[in-house]
Amino acid sequence: MGIKKKSDSGNKFKGKVVLITGASSGIGRQTAIDFAKNCAKTIILVARSKPKLEEVEKSLKIHFTCETAVYPCDVSKKAEVANMGRELLEKFGFIDVLVNNAGFGIYGKVQNQSIEEIESVTFTNYLGMIYCTKLFLDSMLSRKSGHIVNVASVAASFGVAGLAAYCASKYAMLGFSESLLHELHGTGVGITVVSPIGVKTNFFSNVSFGDHVPNYTLFMLKPEKVSEAILAAANSPRLEIMVPFYMRAGVWLKHTIPYAINPLVGIIFRRQLKKSKETP
Ligand SMILES: NC(=O)c1ccc[n+]([C@@H]2O[C@H](COP(=O)([O-])OP(=O)(O)OC[C@H]3O[C@@H](n4cnc5c(N)ncnc54)[C@H](OP(=O)(O)O)[C@@H]3O)[C@@H](O)[C@H]2O)c1
């Protein structure tokens, strides 16, 4: 993943304090690197794995001059997130950019998943985002400044077979963000959702995917492409940035001619599910 300091690095985030959840891997890791390239003053790296976060911190320290902080935290646990908020606000006073990126998916049919599995996806992807947002929203509002970037997915617009809990968590993230955007109107605080298609990360290493690599991997993005959109989102008045941008046409088609698009999406993803270890 690109860590070399690019000659075209900007200073769009000079002096900014940025917190990224899910910073130990994939999209979050790349986003940390790109905020550093763009002169962020402080980058706070959050995920569960301390050693992985420290590895990312080490890379940042080698290549960039930004201040870094590692904060191991399970965002699905309300009490852990509350402690994190208290300690970070005490230390840094405020956060300029909050990137809610931590998330994962469990692949399989609803009938084969336990309630606990479905809850864990919901608690991490949806409630984790709310716990973190609530932590820093007051201080953003009192400073009349700040931006929340929520990393959703095209799964926030298409419910697909095999990923019901995941899609629901991302739909919920988009709905919550849309409401909050309206509430934040005129406050100086922004919120933007970034919704990528498949990305080449450890996302598909979750044991539930088994050795089933989705055949849409051909079209998968590099984390750099999503990170670029996250940085753009952090200065954007828009509700949602889709990556690639032309996926917007797919969403428009789905809402305009659902009777044609939904059955097609159904066929494609049911076929994927049949090829997986989930075959009945
Ligand atoms: N890859 C894709 O195809 C794709 C497509 C669209 C959207 N997304 C979204 O992009 C985001 C990042 O995923 P990725 O593709 O970069 O996958 P990844 O490489 O697996 O990274 C996921 C990150 O989330 C962290 N995480 C997971 N559960 C957590 C928890 N309970 N508390 C704190 N951190 C947690 C992981 O760190 P620890 O394990 O150390 O906690 C890791 O840093 C996710 O929200 C995902 O839904 C991914």
The ligand as an SDF file (V2000), in Angstrom:
LIG
                    3D

 48 52  0  0  0  0  0  0  0  0999 V2000
  -13.1740   -4.1090    1.6050 N   0  0  0  0  0  0  0  0  0  0  0  0
  -14.3270   -3.8850    1.0170 C   0  0  0  0  0  0  0  0  0  0  0  0
  -14.6960   -4.5380    0.0140 O   0  0  0  0  0  0  0  0  0  0  0  0
  -15.2320   -2.7920    1.5360 C   0  0  0  0  0  0  0  0  0  0  0  0
  -16.2030   -2.2760    0.6690 C   0  0  0  0  0  0  0  0  0  0  0  0
  -17.0470   -1.2800    1.1140 C   0  0  0  0  0  0  0  0  0  0  0  0
  -16.9080   -0.7980    2.4190 C   0  0  0  0  0  0  0  0  0  0  0  0
  -15.9730   -1.3160    3.2490 N   0  0  0  0  0  0  0  0  0  0  0  0
  -15.8880   -0.8110    4.6180 C   0  0  0  0  0  0  0  0  0  0  0  0
  -14.6260   -0.2430    4.8250 O   0  0  0  0  0  0  0  0  0  0  0  0
  -14.3180   -0.2710    6.2270 C   0  0  0  0  0  0  0  0  0  0  0  0
  -12.8860   -0.7490    6.4070 C   0  0  0  0  0  0  0  0  0  0  0  0
  -12.7860   -2.1060    5.9850 O   0  0  0  0  0  0  0  0  0  0  0  0
  -11.5230   -2.6620    5.1750 P   0  0  0  0  0  0  0  0  0  0  0  0
  -11.9960   -3.0550    3.8370 O   0  0  0  0  0  0  0  0  0  0  0  0
  -10.3710   -1.7400    5.2850 O   0  0  0  0  0  0  0  0  0  0  0  0
  -11.2930   -4.0170    5.9720 O   0  0  0  0  0  0  0  0  0  0  0  0
  -10.1040   -4.4820    6.9570 P   0  0  0  0  0  0  0  0  0  0  0  0
   -8.8010   -4.3960    6.2670 O   0  0  0  0  0  0  0  0  0  0  0  0
  -10.5560   -5.7720    7.4900 O   0  0  0  0  0  0  0  0  0  0  0  0
  -10.1260   -3.3780    8.1120 O   0  0  0  0  0  0  0  0  0  0  0  0
  -11.1280   -3.3160    9.0830 C   0  0  0  0  0  0  0  0  0  0  0  0
  -10.6370   -2.4340   10.2190 C   0  0  0  0  0  0  0  0  0  0  0  0
  -11.6880   -2.3160   11.1950 O   0  0  0  0  0  0  0  0  0  0  0  0
  -11.1370   -2.6230   12.4820 C   0  0  0  0  0  0  0  0  0  0  0  0
  -12.1930   -3.1670   13.3380 N   0  0  0  0  0  0  0  0  0  0  0  0
  -13.0110   -4.2250   13.1020 C   0  0  0  0  0  0  0  0  0  0  0  0
  -13.8360   -4.4180   14.1340 N   0  0  0  0  0  0  0  0  0  0  0  0
  -13.5480   -3.4600   15.0480 C   0  0  0  0  0  0  0  0  0  0  0  0
  -14.0340   -3.1220   16.3380 C   0  0  0  0  0  0  0  0  0  0  0  0
  -15.0250   -3.8390   16.9090 N   0  0  0  0  0  0  0  0  0  0  0  0
  -13.5050   -2.0750   16.9980 N   0  0  0  0  0  0  0  0  0  0  0  0
  -12.5030   -1.3490   16.4450 C   0  0  0  0  0  0  0  0  0  0  0  0
  -11.9870   -1.6090   15.2310 N   0  0  0  0  0  0  0  0  0  0  0  0
  -12.4990   -2.6530   14.5490 C   0  0  0  0  0  0  0  0  0  0  0  0
  -10.0110   -3.6300   12.2030 C   0  0  0  0  0  0  0  0  0  0  0  0
   -9.0170   -3.6140   13.1960 O   0  0  0  0  0  0  0  0  0  0  0  0
   -8.9200   -4.6480   14.4320 P   0  0  0  0  0  0  0  0  0  0  0  0
   -9.2390   -6.0090   13.9040 O   0  0  0  0  0  0  0  0  0  0  0  0
   -7.5240   -4.4770   14.9140 O   0  0  0  0  0  0  0  0  0  0  0  0
   -9.9170   -4.1640   15.4200 O   0  0  0  0  0  0  0  0  0  0  0  0
   -9.4300   -3.0190   10.9260 C   0  0  0  0  0  0  0  0  0  0  0  0
   -8.5530   -1.9830   11.2550 O   0  0  0  0  0  0  0  0  0  0  0  0
  -15.3720   -1.1700    6.8720 C   0  0  0  0  0  0  0  0  0  0  0  0
  -16.3350   -0.3850    7.5190 O   0  0  0  0  0  0  0  0  0  0  0  0
  -16.0220   -1.8880    5.6820 C   0  0  0  0  0  0  0  0  0  0  0  0
  -17.3560   -2.2120    5.9390 O   0  0  0  0  0  0  0  0  0  0  0  0
  -15.1300   -2.2970    2.8300 C   0  0  0  0  0  0  0  0  0  0  0  0
  1  2  1  0
  2  3  2  0
  2  4  1  0
  4  5  1  0
  4 48  2  0
  5  6  2  0
  6  7  1  0
  7  8  2  0
  8  9  1  0
  8 48  1  0
  9 10  1  0
  9 46  1  0
 10 11  1  0
 11 12  1  0
 11 44  1  0
 12 13  1  0
 13 14  1  0
 14 15  2  0
 14 16  1  0
 14 17  1  0
 17 18  1  0
 18 19  2  0
 18 20  1  0
 18 21  1  0
 21 22  1  0
 22 23  1  0
 23 24  1  0
 23 42  1  0
 24 25  1  0
 25 26  1  0
 25 36  1  0
 26 27  1  0
 26 35  1  0
 27 28  2  0
 28 29  1  0
 29 30  1  0
 29 35  2  0
 30 31  1  0
 30 32  2  0
 32 33  1  0
 33 34  2  0
 34 35  1  0
 36 37  1  0
 36 42  1  0
 37 38  1  0
 38 39  2  0
 38 40  1  0
 38 41  1  0
 42 43  1  0
 44 45  1  0
 44 46  1  0
 46 47  1  0
M  CHG  2   8   1  16  -1
M  END
$$$$
